[in-house]
Amino acid sequence: MHPVVRLPSGVDTQELRKALWHYRIGHRITDEPDGALLWVADPRQQAQLEALVVRWERGEPLILDQPAHSPRGVGLAATLRQVPVTAVAIAISLGVFALIAVLGDSIVMALTIVPVSVVGNQLMYASLSDALATGQFWRLLSPAFLHFGWMHLIFNLMWLWYFGRQVETLQGSRAMLLLILVAGIGANIAQYVTGTVLFGGMSGVVYALLGHVWLMSRRVPHSGFFVPQMLVVFMLGWMVFTMTDLAGSVGFGNVANEAHLGGLLVGLVTGWCYSTRRLKKN
């Protein structure tokens, strides 16, 4: 990151940041003792960034390829079009959650990693190899879209949006799709091989995105990726906490710990590969 310009203290920078992301200018705003400081990820975009700041200070329209007085919903629609893979993943998760509320356990059983049935008031599980032999390949990924409560859903989708937007904006939709597929399948298999069948959630993908974004920000500081250090500490601390007996004693025992760890490892591998490729180009 390279410092560019100091911004007036106490002003709303939402429109400026929206314009910077619209033009795919990687940036960061930090609070310094003498005011806010705007940084740019790629020095080649500094002139473009400075021009936007000048227009912003004058109160001029910043996004010139859109009507100045567009409807409120247009901004969100434009954002979603920039990150279609992230948006679709969130939409599928919300849709599955709604279907579970309406249709019940039949949706859960259709999306678990292996087929589940009830025989004599007991749950019976097929094997993953049998499921794949009968063409049920979707089960490798589908548990990632299962969420078992509002807090579970909101927590995962919030971080999916936060990290997914960075990956898709800075590296493209193909990279984001690859991360969801590899991390989702990898996290699900990691959880399954420990003997767990009834699990779900996007948290394995979220931890993969965390590892990917963190490693990109560390190895390629000018790439535009950013994750607060305290957020990394919190999420890693949470993962370790849920692995302890203490978590179970306060009601957090049923956490897909292996999926978290498996996703994190996938993200660190992809982050290393992408950052190495980026460094070779520079």
KEBASE-238616 format. One record per residue: residue in one letter; x, y, z of N, C-alpha, C, CB in turn. Coordinates in steps of 0.1 Angstrom, whole numbers, padded with zeros to 4 digits, always signed. Glycine has a CB too. Example, Ala and Ser with C-alpha at 12.3 -4.5 7.8 and 13.67 -1.06 7.14 Angstrom:
! residues 2
A+0132-0057+0078+0123-0045+0078+0132-0033+0078+0113-0045+0090S+0128-0022+0071+0137-0011+0071+0129+0000+0079+0141-0006+0057
//
This chain:
! residues 282
M+0008-0012+0000+0000+0000+0000+0009+0013+0000-0009+0000+0012H+0004+0023-0007+0012+0035-0008+0003+0047-0003+0017+0038-0022P+0007+0055+0006-0001+0066+0011-0003+0077-0001+0005+0073+0023V-0014+0082-0002-0017+0092-0013-0021+0105-0008-0028+0086-0022V-0032+0106+0000-0037+0119+0004-0044+0118+0017-0047+0124-0007R-0044+0129+0024-0051+0129+0037-0065+0135+0034-0044+0138+0048L-0075+0129+0041-0089+0133+0039-0093+0141+0051-0098+0121+0037P-0103+0150+0049-0108+0158+0060-0114+0149+0071-0119+0168+0055S-0112+0153+0083-0116+0145+0095-0131+0146+0096-0109+0150+0108G-0137+0134+0100-0151+0134+0103-0161+0134+0091-0155+0145+0111V-0156+0133+0079-0164+0133+0067-0168+0119+0063-0157+0140+0055D-0180+0118+0056-0185+0105+0051-0178+0101+0038-0200+0105+0050T-0170+0091+0038-0163+0087+0026-0169+0075+0019-0149+0083+0030Q-0182+0073+0022-0189+0061+0015-0189+0063+0000-0203+0060+0021E-0193+0074-0005-0194+0076-0019-0181+0075-0026-0201+0090-0022L-0170+0080-0019-0157+0079-0025-0152+0065-0026-0147+0087-0017R-0155+0057-0015-0150+0043-0015-0158+0035-0025-0152+0037-0001K-0171+0038-0026-0179+0032-0036-0174+0034-0050-0194+0036-0035A-0170+0046-0053-0165+0049-0066-0151+0042-0069-0163+0064-0068L-0143+0042-0058-0130+0035-0060-0132+0020-0063-0122+0037-0047W-0141+0013-0056-0143-0001-0058-0150-0002-0072-0152-0007-0047H-0158+0007-0076-0165+0006-0089-0154+0006-0100-0174+0018-0092Y-0144+0014-0099-0133+0015-0109-0122+0005-0106-0127+0029-0110R-0124-0004-0096-0115-0015-0092-0101-0009-0088-0113-0024-0104I-0102+0001-0080-0089+0007-0075-0088+0002-0060-0090+0023-0075G-0078-0007-0058-0076-0013-0045-0071-0002-0036-0066-0024-0046H-0077+0000-0024-0074+0011-0016-0076+0007-0001-0081+0023-0019R-0073+0016+0008-0075+0015+0022-0075+0028+0028-0064+0005+0029I-0084+0031+0038-0084+0043+0046-0081+0040+0060-0098+0050+0044T-0071+0046+0066-0067+0044+0079-0068+0057+0088-0052+0039+0080D-0071+0055+0100-0072+0066+0109-0058+0069+0115-0083+0064+0121E-0053+0081+0113-0040+0085+0118-0042+0096+0128-0031+0090+0106P-0032+0098+0136-0033+0109+0147-0037+0122+0141-0020+0110+0154D-0033+0126+0129-0036+0139+0123-0047+0138+0112-0024+0145+0117G-0055+0127+0112-0066+0126+0102-0066+0113+0095-0065+0137+0093A-0076+0111+0086-0077+0099+0078-0067+0099+0067-0091+0097+0073L-0061+0088+0064-0051+0087+0053-0056+0077+0043-0037+0083+0058L-0056+0081+0030-0061+0072+0019-0048+0066+0012-0069+0080+0009W-0048+0053+0011-0037+0045+0005-0042+0039-0008-0032+0034+0015V-0033+0037-0017-0036+0030-0030-0028+0017-0030-0034+0039-0042A-0034+0006-0035-0027-0006-0036-0017-0006-0048-0036-0018-0038D-0021-0001-0060-0013-0002-0072-0009+0013-0075-0020-0008-0084P+0004+0016-0074+0009+0030-0077+0005+0035-0091+0024+0031-0075R+0003+0025-0100-0001+0029-0114-0015+0035-0114-0001+0018-0123Q-0023+0033-0103-0037+0039-0103-0037+0052-0094-0046+0028-0097Q-0026+0057-0090-0026+0068-0081-0032+0081-0088-0012+0072-0077A-0029+0083-0100-0034+0095-0107-0050+0094-0108-0028+0096-0121Q-0055+0082-0112-0069+0080-0112-0076+0082-0099-0072+0066-0118L-0069+0077-0088-0075+0079-0075-0075+0094-0071-0066+0071-0065E-0064+0101-0074-0063+0115-0070-0074+0123-0078-0050+0121-0073A-0077+0119-0090-0087+0126-0098-0101+0124-0092-0087+0122-0113L-0103+0112-0087-0116+0109-0080-0117+0117-0067-0117+0094-0078V-0106+0118-0060-0107+0126-0047-0110+0140-0050-0094+0125-0040V-0104+0146-0061-0107+0160-0064-0122+0162-0068-0098+0164-0076R-0127+0153-0076-0141+0154-0079-0150+0152-0067-0145+0143-0090W-0146+0143-0058-0154+0141-0046-0154+0153-0037-0148+0129-0038E-0142+0160-0036-0142+0172-0028-0150+0183-0033-0127+0176-0026R-0151+0183-0047-0159+0194-0053-0174+0190-0053-0155+0195-0067G-0178+0178-0049-0192+0174-0049-0197+0170-0063-0200+0185-0044E-0188+0167-0072-0191+0162-0086-0195+0148-0086-0180+0166-0096P-0202+0143-0096-0205+0129-0098-0192+0121-0099-0214+0126-0110L-0191+0110-0093-0179+0102-0093-0179+0090-0103-0176+0096-0079I-0191+0084-0104-0193+0073-0114-0199+0078-0126-0201+0061-0107L-0191+0081-0136-0196+0089-0148-0204+0080-0158-0185+0095-0155D-0203+0067-0157-0209+0058-0166-0223+0053-0161-0201+0046-0169Q-0228+0060-0150-0241+0058-0145-0249+0071-0143-0241+0050-0131P-0262+0071-0144-0269+0084-0142-0266+0089-0128-0284+0081-0144A-0265+0103-0127-0262+0109-0115-0273+0107-0104-0260+0124-0117H-0286+0106-0108-0296+0104-0099-0303+0091-0102-0307+0116-0100S-0296+0080-0099-0301+0067-0102-0309+0062-0090-0289+0057-0104P-0318+0053-0092-0326+0048-0081-0318+0041-0070-0337+0038-0086R-0323+0041-0058-0315+0035-0047-0310+0021-0049-0323+0036-0034G-0318+0013-0055-0315-0001-0057-0304-0003-0068-0327-0008-0061V-0301+0007-0076-0291+0005-0087-0278+0002-0081-0291+0017-0096G-0274+0009-0070-0260+0007-0065-0258-0007-0060-0258+0017-0053L-0268-0013-0054-0267-0026-0049-0266-0036-0061-0278-0030-0040A-0274-0033-0071-0275-0042-0083-0261-0042-0090-0286-0038-0093A-0255-0030-0091-0242-0029-0097-0231-0036-0089-0238-0014-0099T-0232-0035-0076-0223-0043-0068-0224-0058-0070-0225-0039-0053L-0236-0062-0070-0239-0077-0072-0234-0082-0085-0253-0080-0070R-0235-0073-0096-0230-0077-0109-0215-0078-0109-0235-0067-0119Q-0208-0071-0101-0194-0071-0100-0189-0084-0093-0188-0059-0093V-0197-0090-0084-0193-0102-0077-0204-0113-0078-0190-0098-0062P-0206-0117-0090-0217-0127-0092-0216-0140-0085-0219-0129-0107V-0204-0145-0084-0202-0158-0077-0205-0157-0062-0187-0163-0079T-0200-0146-0056-0203-0144-0042-0218-0142-0040-0195-0132-0037A-0224-0134-0048-0238-0132-0047-0246-0145-0049-0243-0121-0057V-0243-0153-0058-0250-0165-0061-0248-0175-0049-0245-0172-0074A-0236-0176-0043-0234-0185-0032-0242-0180-0020-0219-0184-0028I-0243-0167-0018-0252-0162-0007-0267-0165-0010-0250-0147-0005A-0271-0163-0022-0285-0165-0026-0289-0180-0024-0287-0161-0040I-0280-0189-0028-0283-0204-0027-0284-0207-0012-0271-0212-0033S-0275-0202-0003-0275-0204+0011-0289-0199+0017-0264-0198+0018L-0293-0187+0013-0305-0182+0018-0317-0190+0013-0307-0167+0014G-0317-0194+0000-0327-0203-0005-0329-0216+0002-0325-0205-0020V-0317-0222+0004-0318-0235+0011-0323-0234+0025-0303-0242+0012F-0319-0223+0032-0324-0220+0046-0339-0219+0046-0317-0208+0052A-0344-0211+0036-0358-0209+0035-0366-0222+0032-0362-0199+0024L-0360-0230+0023-0366-0243+0020-0367-0253+0032-0359-0250+0008I-0356-0252+0040-0356-0261+0052-0367-0256+0061-0343-0260+0059A-0370-0243+0062-0380-0238+0071-0394-0242+0066-0380-0223+0072V-0395-0244+0053-0409-0247+0047-0410-0262+0046-0410-0241+0033L-0400-0270+0041-0401-0284+0038-0395-0293+0049-0395-0287+0025G-0387-0287+0058-0382-0295+0069-0370-0304+0065-0392-0304+0074D-0369-0315+0072-0357-0323+0072-0354-0330+0058-0358-0334+0082S-0364-0330+0050-0363-0337+0036-0352-0329+0028-0376-0337+0029I-0351-0316+0030-0341-0308+0023-0327-0311+0029-0344-0293+0024V-0327-0312+0042-0314-0315+0049-0309-0328+0044-0315-0315+0064M-0317-0339+0044-0313-0352+0040-0309-0353+0025-0324-0362+0042A-0314-0344+0017-0310-0343+0003-0297-0337+0001-0321-0336-0005L-0292-0329+0011-0280-0322+0009-0268-0326+0018-0282-0307+0011T-0271-0335+0027-0260-0340+0035-0249-0347+0027-0265-0350+0046I-0238-0349+0032-0227-0355+0024-0229-0369+0020-0214-0354+0032V-0237-0377+0027-0241-0390+0023-0256-0391+0025-0234-0401+0031P-0263-0400+0018-0278-0402+0020-0281-0406+0034-0283-0412+0010V-0291-0400+0040-0295-0404+0054-0310-0408+0053-0294-0391+0063S-0313-0419+0060-0327-0424+0061-0330-0428+0075-0329-0436+0051V-0343-0430+0078-0348-0433+0091-0353-0448+0090-0358-0424+0097V-0347-0457+0097-0352-0471+0098-0354-0475+0112-0341-0480+0091G-0366-0478+0115-0369-0482+0129-0365-0472+0140-0362-0495+0132N-0369-0459+0137-0366-0448+0146-0351-0446+0148-0372-0451+0159Q-0343-0451+0139-0329-0449+0139-0324-0443+0126-0321-0462+0142L-0314-0434+0127-0308-0428+0115-0298-0438+0109-0301-0415+0118M-0299-0440+0096-0290-0449+0088-0283-0441+0078-0298-0461+0082Y-0270-0443+0077-0262-0435+0068-0256-0444+0057-0251-0428+0075A-0256-0440+0045-0249-0447+0034-0235-0442+0034-0256-0444+0020S-0226-0448+0026-0212-0444+0025-0211-0434+0014-0203-0456+0023L-0200-0426+0015-0197-0416+0004-0194-0423-0009-0186-0407+0008S-0187-0434-0009-0184-0441-0021-0197-0446-0028-0175-0453-0018D-0207-0451-0020-0219-0455-0026-0227-0444-0032-0228-0462-0016A-0226-0432-0025-0233-0420-0030-0227-0416-0044-0233-0409-0020L-0214-0416-0044-0207-0412-0057-0210-0422-0068-0192-0409-0054A-0210-0435-0064-0212-0445-0074-0226-0444-0081-0211-0459-0068T-0236-0438-0074-0249-0436-0079-0251-0422-0085-0260-0439-0069G-0240-0415-0087-0240-0402-0094-0244-0390-0085-0250-0402-0105Q-0244-0392-0072-0248-0381-0063-0236-0372-0060-0254-0386-0050F-0229-0366-0070-0217-0359-0068-0220-0345-0061-0211-0356-0082W-0232-0340-0062-0234-0327-0055-0232-0328-0040-0249-0323-0058R-0233-0340-0034-0231-0341-0020-0217-0337-0015-0235-0355-0016L-0208-0337-0024-0194-0333-0020-0194-0319-0016-0184-0336-0031L-0203-0310-0022-0203-0296-0020-0215-0291-0012-0202-0289-0033S-0226-0298-0014-0239-0293-0009-0240-0290+0006-0250-0302-0012P-0233-0298+0015-0233-0294+0029-0229-0280+0032-0225-0304+0037A-0221-0274+0024-0217-0260+0026-0228-0250+0026-0207-0256+0016F-0239-0254+0019-0251-0245+0019-0262-0248+0029-0257-0246+0005L-0259-0257+0038-0268-0260+0049-0264-0252+0061-0267-0276+0053H-0274-0245+0067-0272-0238+0079-0284-0241+0089-0271-0222+0077F-0281-0242+0102-0290-0247+0111-0295-0237+0121-0284-0259+0118G-0295-0224+0118-0300-0214+0126-0296-0200+0121-0294-0216+0141W-0303-0190+0126-0301-0177+0120-0287-0172+0123-0311-0167+0126M-0282-0174+0135-0268-0169+0139-0258-0176+0130-0266-0172+0153H-0260-0189+0128-0251-0197+0120-0251-0191+0105-0255-0212+0119L-0262-0189+0100-0264-0183+0087-0258-0169+0085-0279-0183+0083I-0261-0160+0094-0257-0147+0094-0242-0146+0095-0264-0138+0104F-0236-0153+0105-0222-0152+0107-0214-0157+0095-0218-0161+0119N-0218-0168+0089-0211-0173+0077-0212-0164+0065-0216-0187+0074L-0225-0159+0062-0227-0151+0050-0221-0137+0052-0242-0150+0047M-0220-0132+0064-0214-0119+0066-0199-0120+0061-0215-0115+0080W-0192-0130+0066-0178-0131+0063-0176-0136+0048-0171-0141+0072L-0185-0143+0043-0184-0147+0029-0185-0135+0020-0196-0157+0025W-0194-0125+0024-0195-0113+0016-0182-0104+0018-0208-0105+0021Y-0177-0103+0030-0166-0095+0033-0153-0100+0025-0163-0095+0048F-0150-0113+0027-0138-0118+0020-0141-0121+0005-0134-0131+0027G-0153-0126+0002-0156-0129-0012-0155-0118-0021-0169-0136-0013R-0160-0106-0017-0159-0094-0025-0145-0090-0029-0166-0082-0018Q-0136-0092-0019-0122-0089-0022-0116-0098-0032-0113-0089-0009V-0118-0111-0030-0113-0121-0040-0118-0119-0054-0115-0135-0035E-0131-0117-0055-0138-0116-0068-0134-0103-0075-0153-0118-0067T-0134-0092-0067-0130-0079-0073-0116-0078-0078-0133-0068-0063L-0107-0084-0070-0093-0082-0072-0087-0094-0081-0085-0081-0060Q-0093-0106-0080-0088-0117-0088-0098-0123-0098-0084-0128-0078G-0110-0119-0098-0120-0123-0108-0129-0134-0103-0112-0128-0120S-0140-0136-0110-0150-0146-0106-0145-0160-0107-0162-0144-0115R-0136-0163-0117-0131-0176-0118-0123-0181-0106-0122-0178-0131A-0115-0172-0100-0108-0175-0088-0117-0177-0077-0098-0164-0085M-0128-0169-0076-0137-0171-0065-0145-0184-0066-0147-0159-0064L-0149-0187-0078-0156-0200-0080-0147-0212-0076-0161-0201-0094L-0134-0211-0081-0125-0222-0078-0123-0223-0063-0111-0219-0085L-0122-0212-0056-0120-0213-0041-0132-0219-0034-0118-0199-0036I-0144-0215-0038-0156-0221-0032-0157-0236-0035-0169-0214-0038L-0154-0240-0047-0155-0255-0050-0144-0263-0043-0153-0257-0065V-0132-0258-0043-0121-0266-0037-0122-0265-0022-0107-0260-0041A-0124-0253-0016-0125-0252-0002-0138-0259+0003-0125-0237+0002G-0149-0258-0004-0161-0264+0001-0160-0279+0001-0173-0260-0008I-0155-0285-0010-0153-0299-0010-0143-0304-0001-0150-0304-0025G-0132-0297+0000-0121-0301+0009-0125-0300+0023-0109-0292+0007A-0132-0290+0027-0137-0289+0041-0147-0300+0045-0143-0275+0044N-0156-0303+0035-0166-0313+0038-0160-0327+0039-0176-0313+0026I-0150-0330+0031-0143-0343+0031-0135-0344+0044-0134-0345+0019A-0129-0333+0048-0121-0333+0061-0130-0336+0073-0114-0319+0063Q-0142-0330+0072-0152-0333+0083-0157-0347+0083-0163-0323+0083Y-0160-0352+0071-0165-0365+0069-0156-0376+0074-0169-0368+0054V-0143-0375+0071-0134-0385+0074-0132-0387+0089-0120-0383+0067T-0136-0377+0097-0135-0379+0111-0147-0387+0117-0135-0365+0118G-0156-0391+0108-0168-0399+0112-0181-0391+0114-0165-0405+0125T-0181-0378+0111-0193-0370+0112-0200-0370+0099-0189-0355+0116V-0214-0371+0100-0222-0371+0088-0231-0359+0087-0230-0384+0087L-0238-0356+0098-0247-0345+0099-0240-0332+0103-0258-0348+0109F-0236-0325+0093-0229-0312+0095-0232-0303+0083-0213-0314+0097G-0229-0290+0084-0232-0281+0073-0227-0267+0076-0246-0281+0070G-0227-0259+0066-0223-0245+0068-0212-0241+0059-0219-0243+0082M-0211-0228+0056-0202-0222+0047-0189-0218+0055-0208-0209+0041S-0187-0222+0067-0176-0218+0075-0163-0223+0070-0177-0222+0089G-0163-0235+0064-0150-0240+0058-0146-0231+0047-0153-0254+0053V-0155-0227+0038-0152-0217+0028-0147-0204+0033-0164-0215+0018V-0154-0199+0044-0150-0187+0050-0136-0187+0055-0160-0183+0062Y-0132-0198+0062-0118-0199+0067-0108-0201+0055-0117-0211+0076A-0112-0206+0044-0104-0207+0033-0101-0193+0027-0110-0216+0022L-0112-0185+0027-0111-0171+0022-0102-0163+0031-0125-0165+0020L-0104-0165+0044-0096-0158+0054-0081-0161+0052-0100-0162+0068G-0077-0174+0050-0064-0178+0048-0058-0172+0035-0062-0193+0048H-0067-0173+0024-0063-0168+0011-0060-0152+0012-0074-0171+0001V-0070-0145+0017-0068-0130+0017-0057-0126+0026-0082-0124+0022W-0055-0133+0038-0045-0129+0047-0031-0131+0040-0046-0137+0060L-0029-0143+0034-0016-0146+0028-0013-0137+0016-0016-0160+0023M-0024-0133+0008-0022-0124-0003-0017-0110+0003-0034-0122-0011S-0024-0106+0014-0021-0093+0019-0007-0092+0025-0031-0089+0030R-0002-0103+0030+0011-0104+0036+0022-0105+0026+0012-0115+0046R+0020-0114+0016+0031-0116+0006+0031-0106-0005+0029-0131+0001V+0019-0101-0008+0018-0091-0019+0011-0079-0013+0011-0096-0032P+0018-0070-0005+0012-0059+0002+0005-0049-0007+0022-0052+0010H+0009-0048-0020+0003-0039-0029-0008-0045-0037+0013-0033-0038S-0013-0057-0034-0023-0063-0042-0037-0058-0040-0023-0078-0039G-0039-0050-0029-0053-0045-0026-0060-0053-0015-0061-0044-0038F-0055-0065-0012-0061-0073-0002-0058-0068+0012-0057-0088-0003F-0068-0069+0021-0067-0064+0034-0076-0071+0044-0069-0048+0035V-0070-0075+0055-0078-0081+0066-0072-0076+0079-0078-0096+0066P-0080-0069+0088-0074-0065+0101-0068-0076+0109-0085-0058+0109Q-0056-0073+0114-0049-0083+0122-0057-0089+0133-0036-0077+0127M-0065-0080+0140-0073-0085+0151-0084-0094+0146-0079-0073+0159L-0089-0092+0134-0099-0102+0129-0093-0116+0127-0105-0096+0116V-0081-0116+0122-0073-0129+0120-0072-0135+0134-0060-0126+0113V-0068-0128+0143-0066-0133+0157-0079-0139+0162-0060-0123+0167F-0090-0131+0161-0103-0135+0166-0107-0148+0159-0113-0124+0163M-0107-0149+0146-0112-0160+0139-0103-0173+0142-0113-0158+0124L-0090-0171+0142-0082-0183+0146-0084-0187+0160-0067-0180+0143G-0086-0177+0169-0088-0180+0183-0102-0187+0185-0088-0167+0191W-0111-0183+0177-0124-0189+0178-0123-0204+0173-0135-0182+0169M-0116-0206+0162-0114-0220+0157-0108-0229+0168-0106-0220+0144V-0098-0224+0175-0091-0231+0185-0100-0234+0197-0078-0224+0189F-0107-0223+0201-0117-0224+0212-0127-0235+0210-0123-0211+0214T-0133-0236+0198-0143-0246+0195-0138-0260+0195-0150-0243+0182M-0125-0261+0195-0119-0275+0195-0117-0280+0210-0105-0275+0188T-0119-0271+0219-0116-0275+0233-0129-0279+0240-0110-0262+0241D-0127-0286+0252-0138-0291+0260-0146-0279+0265-0133-0300+0271L-0140-0268+0267-0147-0256+0273-0158-0251+0264-0137-0245+0275A-0156-0253+0250-0166-0248+0241-0179-0257+0243-0161-0250+0226G-0177-0270+0245-0189-0278+0247-0196-0275+0259-0184-0293+0247S-0189-0271+0270-0195-0268+0283-0204-0255+0282-0185-0266+0293V-0201-0246+0272-0209-0234+0271-0219-0234+0259-0200-0222+0270G-0220-0246+0253-0230-0248+0243-0225-0247+0228-0240-0238+0244F-0212-0248+0226-0206-0247+0213-0199-0260+0209-0197-0235+0212G-0205-0271+0213-0198-0284+0211-0200-0289+0197-0203-0294+0220N-0211-0286+0190-0214-0292+0177-0209-0282+0166-0229-0294+0175V-0196-0280+0165-0190-0272+0156-0181-0280+0146-0182-0261+0162A-0182-0277+0133-0175-0285+0123-0160-0281+0124-0181-0284+0109N-0153-0285+0134-0139-0280+0136-0130-0285+0125-0134-0285+0149E-0132-0297+0120-0123-0302+0110-0125-0295+0097-0125-0318+0108A-0138-0291+0094-0141-0283+0082-0134-0270+0083-0156-0282+0081H-0134-0264+0094-0127-0251+0096-0112-0252+0093-0129-0245+0110L-0106-0262+0099-0092-0264+0097-0089-0268+0082-0087-0275+0106G-0097-0277+0077-0095-0281+0063-0097-0269+0053-0105-0292+0059G-0107-0261+0055-0108-0249+0047-0097-0239+0048-0121-0242+0051L-0092-0237+0061-0081-0228+0063-0068-0233+0055-0078-0227+0078L-0066-0246+0056-0054-0251+0049-0055-0249+0034-0052-0266+0052V-0067-0251+0028-0070-0249+0014-0067-0234+0011-0084-0253+0010G-0072-0225+0019-0070-0211+0016-0055-0207+0017-0078-0203+0026L-0048-0213+0026-0033-0210+0027-0026-0215+0015-0027-0216+0040V-0030-0226+0010-0024-0232-0003-0027-0223-0015-0028-0246-0005T-0040-0220-0016-0043-0211-0028-0037-0197-0027-0059-0210-0029G-0037-0192-0014-0031-0179-0013-0016-0179-0016-0033-0174+0002W-0009-0190-0012+0005-0191-0015+0007-0192-0031+0011-0204-0008C-0001-0200-0037+0000-0202-0052-0003-0189-0059-0010-0213-0057Y-0014-0182-0056-0017-0170-0063-0007-0159-0060-0031-0165-0059S-0002-0158-0047+0007-0147-0044+0021-0150-0051+0009-0146-0029T+0025-0163-0051+0037-0166-0058+0037-0163-0073+0041-0181-0057R+0025-0166-0079+0024-0162-0093+0024-0147-0095+0010-0167-0099R+0018-0140-0086+0018-0125-0087+0032-0119-0085+0009-0119-0076L+0040-0125-0076+0053-0120-0073+0062-0123-0085+0059-0127-0061K+0060-0134-0092+0068-0137-0104+0065-0127-0116+0066-0152-0109K+0053-0122-0116+0050-0113-0127+0056-0099-0124+0035-0111-0128N+0058-0095-0111+0064-0082-0108+0079-0081-0109+0060-0079-0094
//
